[in-house]
Amino acid sequence: MVDAVVVTMDSREMVLRCLEHLAGVGAAIVVDNASEDGTAQAIAEAHPGATVVRLEVRQSLAAAYNRGAEAASAELVLFLNDDVLAEPRSIDRLVEALEEDPGAAAAAGRLVDAETGETQSEYQPRPFPGVGRFVAAFTGLQRIWPGNPWTAPHTDRPLDGPVVAVDQPAGACLLVRRASFESISGWDEGFELWFEDTDLARRLSALGRVLYVPGATFRHVGGHSTRRLARAEVVRRSYGSALRYGAKHFGPGRRLALAFLFGSTAAIRSVTSRRDPELAQAYRQVLRQATRFKKMT
């Protein structure tokens, strides 16, 4: 009834741990995103029942998830980061939530620290982002004022309470009805990294409720893939994905505000980052994107 799709990239040991916790799913499908650490062979040896979709050329996370979904056949598809470990019955609880709510399009679990078991507040459900959230996140306000109203999670959601409908749950663990997923043409492959899950949740919410299931806990290592990216790459991808999200979901006024925010920030930081040529170049690229984006509004 459930096929699990896991995307991995040079994370052999982590994805093997992830697969160990997927007992009971209909099929485990691993998309090996051009790994160079022997991931595919290791999976074949340790988990011969798993299906490995090998990508020879590295693709975006969204594209890799789509390749995995194409190999799935169950009515429900569980999209899972390779650093997420399913707790006993956690997947069953997600399935039960969708069975009890035929009008729901997707259900997400609660991510907890892999070592302590404490709820990871940074991965709690949040409202869909507006310009205020981007201001807080990209100007550093979020670090100075973690509880600001633009980036704070839904504070009224009990950590182990009833199932509730939310805007944007964490995309690291999301169970989706295949019919809903296919009707919106899956993940938007134009997102390189970041905000692809926000975009997916927003488009799914037009079809039905997106549920948060606190009782379905998943241990999450967190940042296992992104912390390997150079700072310049983080800047390029995060700003670019935010602009794409704004182009898709903001009206003209908010698109203009976002373009001004990113253009101003990138212009300043391209100068203050001169000691790091790659980082400065990344900010100049963001500035060009923001300028083109402004002309589109």
C-alpha contacts under 8 A as a table, 3 or more apart, distances in Angstrom:
res1	aa1	res2	aa2	distance
1	M	25	V	7.40
1	M	26	G	5.87
1	M	74	A	5.20
1	M	75	E	5.94
1	M	76	L	6.20
2	V	25	V	5.42
2	V	26	G	5.17
2	V	27	A	7.12
2	V	74	A	5.48
2	V	75	E	6.66
2	V	76	L	4.85
2	V	77	V	5.65
2	V	78	L	6.78
3	D	25	V	5.91
3	D	26	G	5.15
3	D	27	A	4.72
3	D	28	A	6.04
3	D	29	I	7.29
3	D	72	A	6.09
3	D	73	S	7.16
3	D	74	A	5.66
3	D	76	L	6.47
3	D	77	V	5.01
3	D	78	L	6.09
4	A	22	L	7.93
4	A	25	V	6.70
4	A	26	G	7.69
4	A	27	A	6.19
4	A	28	A	4.92
4	A	29	I	5.96
4	A	77	V	5.84
4	A	78	L	4.54
4	A	79	F	6.07
4	A	80	L	6.99
5	V	28	A	6.29
5	V	29	I	4.84
5	V	30	V	5.90
5	V	31	V	7.34
5	V	65	Y	6.91
5	V	68	G	5.71
5	V	69	A	6.70
5	V	72	A	7.86
5	V	77	V	7.05
5	V	78	L	5.98
5	V	79	F	5.01
5	V	80	L	6.10
6	V	28	A	7.65
6	V	29	I	6.21
6	V	30	V	4.79
6	V	31	V	6.11
6	V	65	Y	7.47
6	V	68	G	7.60
6	V	79	F	6.25
6	V	80	L	5.06
6	V	81	N	5.79
6	V	82	D	5.82
7	V	30	V	5.77
7	V	31	V	4.69
7	V	32	D	6.26
7	V	33	N	6.89
7	V	61	L	7.31
7	V	64	A	6.51
7	V	65	Y	6.49
7	V	68	G	7.89
7	V	80	L	7.36
7	V	81	N	6.26
7	V	82	D	6.16
8	T	11	S	6.13
8	T	12	R	7.84
8	T	15	V	6.64
8	T	30	V	7.12
8	T	31	V	6.21
8	T	32	D	5.30
8	T	33	N	5.96
8	T	35	S	7.69
8	T	81	N	7.59
8	T	82	D	5.77
9	M	12	R	7.81
9	M	32	D	6.03
9	M	33	N	5.07
9	M	34	A	6.58
9	M	35	S	4.96
9	M	225	S	7.69
10	D	34	A	7.93
10	D	35	S	4.61
10	D	36	E	6.03
10	D	37	D	5.47
10	D	38	G	7.99
10	D	39	T	6.79
11	S	14	M	5.37
11	S	15	V	6.11
11	S	35	S	7.88
11	S	37	D	7.60
11	S	39	T	7.19
11	S	82	D	7.86
11	S	225	S	7.93
12	R	15	V	5.47
12	R	16	L	6.27
12	R	37	D	6.70
12	R	38	G	7.09
12	R	39	T	4.76
12	R	42	A	7.21
13	E	16	L	5.20
13	E	17	R	6.42
14	M	17	R	5.20
14	M	18	C	6.31
14	M	82	D	6.42
14	M	83	D	6.03
15	V	18	C	4.81
15	V	19	L	6.19
15	V	82	D	5.01
15	V	83	D	6.80
16	L	19	L	5.20
16	L	20	E	6.38
16	L	42	A	7.93
16	L	43	I	6.69
16	L	46	A	7.62
17	R	20	E	5.18
17	R	21	H	6.94
17	R	85	L	7.30
18	C	21	H	5.58
18	C	22	L	7.01
18	C	82	D	5.89
18	C	83	D	6.49
18	C	84	V	6.20
18	C	85	L	5.17
18	C	86	A	7.52
19	L	22	L	5.25
19	L	23	A	7.90
19	L	28	A	7.51
19	L	47	H	7.64
20	E	23	A	6.97
21	H	85	L	5.90
21	H	86	A	5.42
21	H	87	E	7.10
22	L	25	V	6.16
22	L	28	A	7.37
22	L	86	A	6.64
25	V	28	A	6.79
26	G	74	A	7.36
27	A	49	G	7.97
27	A	50	A	6.73
27	A	51	T	7.53
27	A	72	A	7.60
28	A	49	G	7.72
28	A	50	A	5.02
28	A	51	T	6.21
29	I	50	A	5.91
29	I	51	T	4.70
29	I	52	V	5.88
29	I	53	V	7.19
29	I	68	G	6.30
29	I	71	A	7.42
29	I	72	A	7.35
30	V	50	A	7.19
30	V	51	T	6.13
30	V	52	V	4.85
30	V	53	V	6.07
30	V	68	G	6.96
31	V	52	V	5.89
31	V	53	V	4.66
31	V	54	R	6.00
31	V	55	L	7.17
31	V	64	A	6.35
31	V	65	Y	7.36
31	V	67	R	7.31
31	V	68	G	5.85
32	D	35	S	6.08
32	D	39	T	7.17
32	D	40	A	6.71
32	D	52	V	6.76
32	D	53	V	6.02
32	D	54	R	4.87
32	D	55	L	5.96
33	N	54	R	6.58
33	N	55	L	5.13
33	N	56	E	7.26
33	N	57	V	7.34
33	N	58	R	5.38
33	N	59	Q	6.67
33	N	64	A	6.85
34	A	54	R	6.80
34	A	55	L	5.14
34	A	56	E	5.00
34	A	57	V	5.69
34	A	58	R	5.16
35	S	38	G	6.99
35	S	39	T	6.43
36	E	39	T	7.37
38	G	41	Q	5.56
38	G	42	A	6.20
39	T	42	A	5.16
39	T	43	I	6.20
40	A	43	I	5.28
40	A	44	A	6.27
40	A	52	V	6.69
40	A	54	R	7.38
41	Q	44	A	5.07
41	Q	45	E	6.28
42	A	45	E	5.21
42	A	46	A	6.08
43	I	46	A	5.18
43	I	47	H	5.24
43	I	48	P	6.86
43	I	50	A	7.42
43	I	52	V	7.82
44	A	47	H	5.50
44	A	48	P	4.72
44	A	49	G	7.85
44	A	50	A	7.34
44	A	52	V	7.96
45	E	48	P	5.91
47	H	50	A	5.65
48	P	51	T	7.93
53	V	67	R	7.57
53	V	68	G	6.82
55	L	58	R	6.50
55	L	59	Q	7.76
59	Q	63	A	6.03
59	Q	64	A	6.15
60	S	63	A	5.15
60	S	64	A	6.17
60	S	189	E	6.62
60	S	190	G	7.97
60	S	191	F	7.01
60	S	192	E	4.88
60	S	193	L	6.62
61	L	64	A	5.06
61	L	65	Y	6.15
61	L	189	E	7.79
61	L	192	E	6.72
61	L	193	L	6.37
62	A	65	Y	5.17
62	A	66	N	6.32
62	A	187	W	5.29
62	A	188	D	6.17
62	A	189	E	5.00
62	A	190	G	7.87
62	A	191	F	6.76
62	A	192	E	7.36
62	A	193	L	7.76
62	A	196	E	6.59
63	A	66	N	5.06
63	A	67	R	6.34
63	A	187	W	6.98
63	A	188	D	7.44
63	A	189	E	4.85
64	A	67	R	5.11
64	A	68	G	6.39
65	Y	68	G	5.09
65	Y	69	A	6.18
65	Y	79	F	7.37
65	Y	187	W	7.28
66	N	69	A	4.97
66	N	70	E	6.19
66	N	186	G	6.51
66	N	187	W	6.32
67	R	70	E	5.20
67	R	71	A	6.79
68	G	71	A	5.28
68	G	72	A	6.61
69	A	72	A	5.01
69	A	73	S	7.97
69	A	77	V	7.30
70	E	73	S	7.86
72	A	77	V	7.44
74	A	77	V	6.64
74	A	178	R	7.42
75	E	177	R	6.10
75	E	178	R	5.25
75	E	179	A	7.39
76	L	175	L	6.62
76	L	176	V	5.68
76	L	177	R	4.71
76	L	178	R	5.41
77	V	175	L	5.61
77	V	176	V	5.32
77	V	177	R	6.43
77	V	178	R	6.24
78	L	173	C	7.03
78	L	174	L	5.63
78	L	175	L	4.21
78	L	176	V	6.32
79	F	171	G	7.79
79	F	172	A	7.11
79	F	173	C	5.76
79	F	174	L	5.24
79	F	175	L	6.27
79	F	176	V	7.85
80	L	84	V	6.66
80	L	171	G	7.89
80	L	172	A	5.40
80	L	173	C	4.72
80	L	174	L	6.70
81	N	84	V	5.56
81	N	172	A	5.03
81	N	173	C	6.70
83	D	220	H	5.91
83	D	221	V	5.44
83	D	222	G	6.62
83	D	224	H	6.45
84	V	172	A	7.23
84	V	173	C	7.45
84	V	218	F	6.29
84	V	219	R	5.66
84	V	220	H	4.55
84	V	221	V	6.54
84	V	222	G	7.93
85	L	114	A	7.98
85	L	218	F	5.52
85	L	219	R	4.91
85	L	220	H	6.30
86	A	90	S	6.20
86	A	91	I	7.12
86	A	217	T	7.04
86	A	218	F	4.66
86	A	219	R	6.40
87	E	90	S	5.40
87	E	91	I	7.99
87	E	216	A	7.74
87	E	217	T	6.01
87	E	218	F	5.44
87	E	219	R	6.94
88	P	91	I	7.79
89	R	92	D	4.97
89	R	93	R	6.20
89	R	216	A	7.36
90	S	93	R	5.20
90	S	94	L	6.59
90	S	109	G	7.53
90	S	215	G	7.34
90	S	216	A	4.21
90	S	217	T	5.68
90	S	218	F	6.95
91	I	94	L	5.16
91	I	95	V	6.36
91	I	216	A	6.81
92	D	95	V	5.06
92	D	96	E	6.12
93	R	96	E	5.00
93	R	97	A	6.19
93	R	213	V	7.53
93	R	215	G	7.14
93	R	216	A	5.65
94	L	97	A	5.15
94	L	98	L	6.59
94	L	107	A	5.94
94	L	108	A	6.85
94	L	109	G	6.97
94	L	175	L	6.92
94	L	213	V	6.65
94	L	216	A	6.46
95	V	98	L	5.32
95	V	99	E	6.21
95	V	107	A	7.99
95	V	175	L	7.77
96	E	99	E	4.95
96	E	100	E	6.10
97	A	100	E	5.26
97	A	101	D	6.32
97	A	107	A	7.11
97	A	163	V	7.28
97	A	211	L	7.76
97	A	213	V	7.32
98	L	101	D	5.07
98	L	102	P	6.25
98	L	104	A	6.18
98	L	105	A	7.65
98	L	106	A	7.08
98	L	107	A	6.79
99	E	102	P	6.09
101	D	104	A	5.56
103	G	208	G	5.48
103	G	209	R	6.49
104	A	107	A	7.68
104	A	208	G	4.75
104	A	209	R	4.29
104	A	210	V	5.94
104	A	211	L	6.99
105	A	176	V	6.15
105	A	177	R	5.76
105	A	180	S	6.07
105	A	204	L	6.33
105	A	205	S	7.21
105	A	207	L	6.60
105	A	208	G	4.89
105	A	209	R	5.67
105	A	210	V	5.86
106	A	174	L	6.89
106	A	175	L	5.46
106	A	176	V	4.31
106	A	177	R	6.16
106	A	204	L	7.53
106	A	208	G	7.93
106	A	209	R	6.97
106	A	210	V	4.89
106	A	211	L	6.14
107	A	174	L	5.93
107	A	175	L	5.18
107	A	176	V	6.61
107	A	210	V	5.66
107	A	211	L	4.41
107	A	212	Y	5.80
107	A	213	V	6.80
108	A	169	P	6.28
108	A	170	A	7.09
108	A	171	G	7.70
108	A	173	C	5.89
108	A	174	L	4.64
108	A	175	L	6.15
108	A	210	V	7.74
108	A	211	L	6.14
108	A	212	Y	5.05
108	A	213	V	5.98
108	A	216	A	7.96
109	G	173	C	6.35
109	G	174	L	7.15
109	G	212	Y	6.08
109	G	213	V	5.06
109	G	214	P	5.96
109	G	215	G	7.30
109	G	216	A	4.84
109	G	217	T	5.71
109	G	218	F	6.71
110	R	119	T	7.19
110	R	124	Q	7.28
110	R	159	L	7.94
110	R	212	Y	7.51
110	R	213	V	6.62
110	R	214	P	5.07
110	R	215	G	7.12
110	R	216	A	5.93
110	R	217	T	4.79
110	R	218	F	6.17
111	L	119	T	6.08
111	L	120	Q	5.93
111	L	123	Y	6.66
111	L	124	Q	7.68
111	L	217	T	5.86
111	L	218	F	5.01
111	L	219	R	5.86
111	L	220	H	5.88
112	V	116	T	7.84
112	V	117	G	5.14
112	V	118	E	5.15
112	V	119	T	4.20
112	V	120	Q	5.15
112	V	217	T	6.70
112	V	218	F	6.08
112	V	219	R	4.95
112	V	220	H	5.81
113	D	116	T	5.48
113	D	117	G	4.77
113	D	118	E	5.30
113	D	119	T	6.26
113	D	120	Q	6.03
113	D	219	R	5.68
113	D	220	H	5.51
113	D	221	V	6.53
114	A	117	G	5.94
114	A	219	R	4.55
114	A	220	H	5.08
114	A	221	V	5.35
117	G	219	R	7.03
119	T	159	L	7.43
120	Q	123	Y	5.60
120	Q	124	Q	6.85
121	S	124	Q	5.19
121	S	153	P	7.27
122	E	153	P	7.39
123	Y	169	P	7.43
123	Y	170	A	5.50
124	Q	153	P	5.60
124	Q	154	H	7.16
124	Q	169	P	6.45
124	Q	170	A	6.62
125	P	153	P	5.65
125	P	154	H	5.97
125	P	166	V	6.57
125	P	167	D	7.04
125	P	168	Q	5.37
125	P	169	P	4.13
125	P	170	A	6.36
125	P	212	Y	7.47
126	R	151	T	7.45
126	R	152	A	7.04
126	R	153	P	4.61
126	R	154	H	5.49
126	R	166	V	7.39
126	R	167	D	6.33
126	R	168	Q	5.29
126	R	169	P	6.49
127	P	153	P	7.45
127	P	154	H	7.26
127	P	166	V	7.39
127	P	167	D	5.18
127	P	168	Q	5.99
128	F	167	D	5.86
128	F	168	Q	6.06
128	F	198	T	7.20
128	F	202	R	7.49
129	P	132	G	7.52
129	P	133	R	5.57
129	P	134	F	7.28
129	P	150	W	7.68
130	G	133	R	5.54
130	G	134	F	6.83
130	G	150	W	7.94
130	G	250	F	7.99
130	G	254	R	7.98
131	V	134	F	5.16
131	V	135	V	6.20
131	V	254	R	6.57
131	V	257	A	7.22
131	V	258	L	6.17
132	G	135	V	5.02
132	G	136	A	6.25
132	G	150	W	5.70
133	R	136	A	5.11
133	R	137	A	6.07
133	R	150	W	4.65
133	R	151	T	5.53
134	F	137	A	5.04
134	F	138	F	5.74
134	F	139	T	7.96
134	F	242	A	7.87
134	F	258	L	7.84
135	V	138	F	5.56
135	V	139	T	5.71
135	V	141	L	7.43
135	V	261	L	7.24
136	A	139	T	5.77
136	A	140	G	6.18
136	A	141	L	4.57
136	A	142	Q	5.00
136	A	148	N	7.90
136	A	150	W	6.92
136	A	151	T	7.07
137	A	140	G	5.82
137	A	141	L	6.37
137	A	142	Q	5.35
137	A	151	T	7.57
138	F	141	L	7.64
139	T	142	Q	7.83
139	T	265	T	7.37
140	G	143	R	5.52
140	G	144	I	6.70
141	L	144	I	5.08
141	L	145	W	5.75
141	L	146	P	7.68
142	Q	145	W	5.17
142	Q	146	P	4.93
142	Q	147	G	7.70
142	Q	148	N	6.96
142	Q	151	T	7.13
143	R	146	P	5.60
145	W	148	N	5.59
146	P	151	T	7.62
146	P	152	A	7.19
147	G	151	T	7.27
147	G	152	A	5.48
148	N	151	T	6.05
148	N	152	A	5.95
149	P	152	A	5.50
152	A	155	T	7.45
154	H	157	R	5.82
155	T	158	P	7.95
157	R	161	G	7.35
158	P	161	G	4.75
158	P	162	P	7.61
158	P	214	P	7.64
159	L	214	P	5.84
160	D	214	P	4.90
160	D	215	G	5.61
161	G	214	P	6.10
161	G	215	G	7.22
162	P	213	V	7.07
162	P	214	P	6.99
162	P	215	G	7.85
163	V	211	L	6.56
163	V	212	Y	5.71
163	V	213	V	4.80
163	V	214	P	6.69
164	V	211	L	5.56
164	V	212	Y	5.44
164	V	213	V	6.97
165	A	209	R	5.87
165	A	210	V	5.48
165	A	211	L	4.41
165	A	212	Y	6.08
166	V	169	P	6.85
166	V	209	R	7.56
166	V	210	V	5.91
166	V	211	L	5.97
166	V	212	Y	6.41
167	D	201	A	7.05
167	D	202	R	7.13
167	D	205	S	7.43
167	D	210	V	6.79
168	Q	198	T	6.02
168	Q	201	A	5.87
168	Q	202	R	7.33
168	Q	210	V	7.75
169	P	201	A	7.74
169	P	210	V	7.98
169	P	211	L	7.99
169	P	212	Y	6.67
170	A	173	C	6.58
170	A	174	L	7.49
170	A	197	D	7.53
171	G	174	L	5.69
171	G	197	D	5.07
171	G	198	T	7.53
173	C	218	F	7.92
176	V	180	S	7.22
176	V	181	F	6.55
177	R	180	S	5.35
177	R	181	F	6.18
178	R	181	F	4.97
178	R	182	E	6.03
179	A	182	E	5.34
179	A	183	S	6.12
180	S	183	S	5.13
180	S	184	I	6.62
180	S	204	L	6.91
180	S	207	L	7.04
181	F	184	I	5.63
181	F	185	S	6.44
181	F	186	G	5.17
181	F	204	L	7.39
182	E	185	S	4.86
182	E	186	G	5.61
183	S	186	G	7.58
184	I	203	R	6.89
184	I	204	L	7.28
185	S	188	D	7.85
186	G	200	L	7.62
187	W	196	E	7.01
187	W	197	D	7.96
187	W	200	L	6.15
188	D	191	F	6.26
188	D	196	E	6.67
188	D	199	D	7.74
188	D	200	L	7.48
189	E	192	E	7.18
190	G	244	R	7.94
191	F	194	W	7.05
191	F	195	F	7.20
191	F	196	E	5.65
191	F	240	G	7.97
191	F	241	S	5.46
191	F	244	R	7.22
192	E	196	E	7.95
192	E	237	R	6.13
192	E	241	S	6.64
193	L	196	E	6.74
193	L	237	R	5.93
193	L	238	S	6.71
193	L	241	S	6.68
194	W	197	D	7.31
194	W	237	R	7.32
194	W	238	S	5.89
194	W	241	S	6.09
194	W	242	A	7.67
195	F	198	T	4.89
195	F	199	D	6.08
195	F	241	S	6.13
195	F	242	A	6.57
195	F	245	Y	6.88
196	E	199	D	5.13
196	E	200	L	6.16
196	E	241	S	7.65
197	D	200	L	4.96
197	D	201	A	6.09
198	T	201	A	5.19
198	T	202	R	6.16
199	D	202	R	5.14
199	D	203	R	6.29
199	D	245	Y	6.68
200	L	203	R	5.27
200	L	204	L	6.06
201	A	204	L	5.03
201	A	205	S	5.99
201	A	210	V	7.16
202	R	205	S	5.18
202	R	206	A	6.85
203	R	206	A	5.46
203	R	207	L	7.37
204	L	207	L	5.37
204	L	208	G	6.47
204	L	209	R	7.72
204	L	210	V	7.27
205	S	208	G	5.05
205	S	209	R	5.47
205	S	210	V	6.03
213	V	216	A	5.61
214	P	217	T	6.72
221	V	224	H	6.60
223	G	226	T	5.23
223	G	227	R	5.61
224	H	227	R	6.14
224	H	228	R	7.55
225	S	228	R	5.81
225	S	229	L	7.57
226	T	229	L	5.47
226	T	234	V	7.90
227	R	230	A	7.92
229	L	233	E	6.14
229	L	234	V	6.36
230	A	233	E	5.27
230	A	234	V	6.39
231	R	234	V	5.02
231	R	235	V	6.29
231	R	279	L	6.83
232	A	235	V	5.16
232	A	236	R	6.24
232	A	278	E	6.02
232	A	279	L	4.42
232	A	280	A	7.85
232	A	281	Q	7.95
232	A	282	A	5.57
232	A	283	Y	7.99
233	E	236	R	5.11
233	E	237	R	6.04
233	E	282	A	7.32
234	V	237	R	5.35
234	V	238	S	5.82
235	V	238	S	5.40
235	V	239	Y	5.94
235	V	279	L	7.78
235	V	282	A	6.51
235	V	283	Y	7.14
236	R	239	Y	5.72
236	R	240	G	5.93
236	R	282	A	5.52
236	R	283	Y	7.19
236	R	285	Q	7.31
236	R	286	V	6.52
237	R	240	G	5.13
237	R	241	S	5.97
238	S	241	S	5.26
238	S	242	A	6.17
239	Y	242	A	5.11
239	Y	243	L	6.23
239	Y	262	F	7.62
239	Y	286	V	6.65
240	G	243	L	5.20
240	G	244	R	6.30
240	G	286	V	6.91
240	G	289	Q	7.46
241	S	244	R	4.99
241	S	245	Y	6.17
242	A	245	Y	5.05
242	A	246	G	6.21
243	L	246	G	5.04
243	L	247	A	6.12
243	L	258	L	7.56
243	L	259	A	7.69
243	L	290	A	7.52
243	L	293	F	7.51
244	R	247	A	5.06
244	R	248	K	6.34
245	Y	248	K	5.24
245	Y	249	H	6.11
245	Y	250	F	7.84
246	G	249	H	5.30
246	G	250	F	5.00
246	G	254	R	7.82
246	G	255	R	5.98
246	G	258	L	7.44
247	A	250	F	6.08
247	A	255	R	6.57
247	A	293	F	7.77
250	F	253	G	7.86
250	F	254	R	5.73
250	F	255	R	5.73
251	G	254	R	5.58
251	G	255	R	6.08
252	P	255	R	5.10
252	P	256	L	6.16
252	P	297	T	5.21
253	G	256	L	5.22
253	G	257	A	6.33
253	G	297	T	7.69
254	R	257	A	4.95
254	R	258	L	6.07
255	R	258	L	5.09
255	R	259	A	6.14
255	R	293	F	7.86
255	R	294	K	7.29
255	R	297	T	6.27
256	L	259	A	5.12
256	L	260	F	6.20
256	L	294	K	5.71
256	L	297	T	6.04
257	A	260	F	5.15
257	A	261	L	6.13
258	L	261	L	5.06
258	L	262	F	6.11
259	A	262	F	5.32
259	A	263	G	5.80
259	A	290	A	4.94
259	A	291	T	6.91
259	A	293	F	6.20
259	A	294	K	5.33
260	F	263	G	5.14
260	F	264	S	5.93
260	F	290	A	7.36
260	F	294	K	7.44
261	L	264	S	5.39
261	L	265	T	6.12
262	F	265	T	5.12
262	F	266	A	5.87
262	F	286	V	7.40
262	F	287	L	7.05
262	F	290	A	6.21
263	G	266	A	5.21
263	G	267	A	6.03
263	G	286	V	7.15
263	G	287	L	4.87
263	G	288	R	7.86
263	G	290	A	5.26
263	G	291	T	6.71
264	S	267	A	5.19
264	S	268	I	6.36
264	S	287	L	7.79
265	T	268	I	5.38
265	T	269	R	6.15
266	A	269	R	5.13
266	A	270	S	5.82
266	A	283	Y	4.95
266	A	284	R	6.54
266	A	286	V	6.20
266	A	287	L	5.40
267	A	270	S	5.34
267	A	271	V	6.81
267	A	283	Y	7.07
267	A	284	R	6.91
267	A	287	L	6.24
268	I	271	V	5.49
268	I	272	T	6.40
269	R	272	T	4.85
269	R	273	S	5.71
269	R	280	A	7.09
269	R	283	Y	6.59
270	S	273	S	5.38
270	S	274	R	6.72
270	S	279	L	7.49
270	S	280	A	4.42
270	S	281	Q	6.97
270	S	282	A	7.81
270	S	283	Y	5.10
270	S	284	R	5.90
271	V	274	R	5.66
271	V	280	A	6.94
272	T	275	R	7.90
272	T	280	A	7.93
273	S	276	D	5.55
273	S	277	P	7.24
273	S	279	L	6.37
273	S	280	A	5.12
274	R	277	P	5.74
274	R	279	L	7.89
274	R	280	A	5.75
276	D	279	L	5.38
276	D	280	A	6.17
277	P	280	A	5.07
277	P	281	Q	6.05
278	E	281	Q	5.05
278	E	282	A	6.22
279	L	282	A	5.00
279	L	283	Y	6.40
280	A	283	Y	5.20
280	A	284	R	6.30
281	Q	284	R	5.00
281	Q	285	Q	6.24
282	A	285	Q	5.07
282	A	286	V	6.36
283	Y	286	V	4.93
283	Y	287	L	6.18
284	R	287	L	4.94
284	R	288	R	6.35
285	Q	288	R	5.15
285	Q	289	Q	6.27
286	V	289	Q	4.98
286	V	290	A	6.06
287	L	290	A	5.09
287	L	291	T	6.14
288	R	291	T	5.08
288	R	292	R	6.29
289	Q	292	R	5.19
289	Q	293	F	5.97
290	A	293	F	4.81
290	A	294	K	6.01
291	T	294	K	5.12
291	T	295	K	6.54
292	R	295	K	5.23
292	R	296	M	6.61
293	F	296	M	5.16
293	F	297	T	6.88
294	K	297	T	5.46
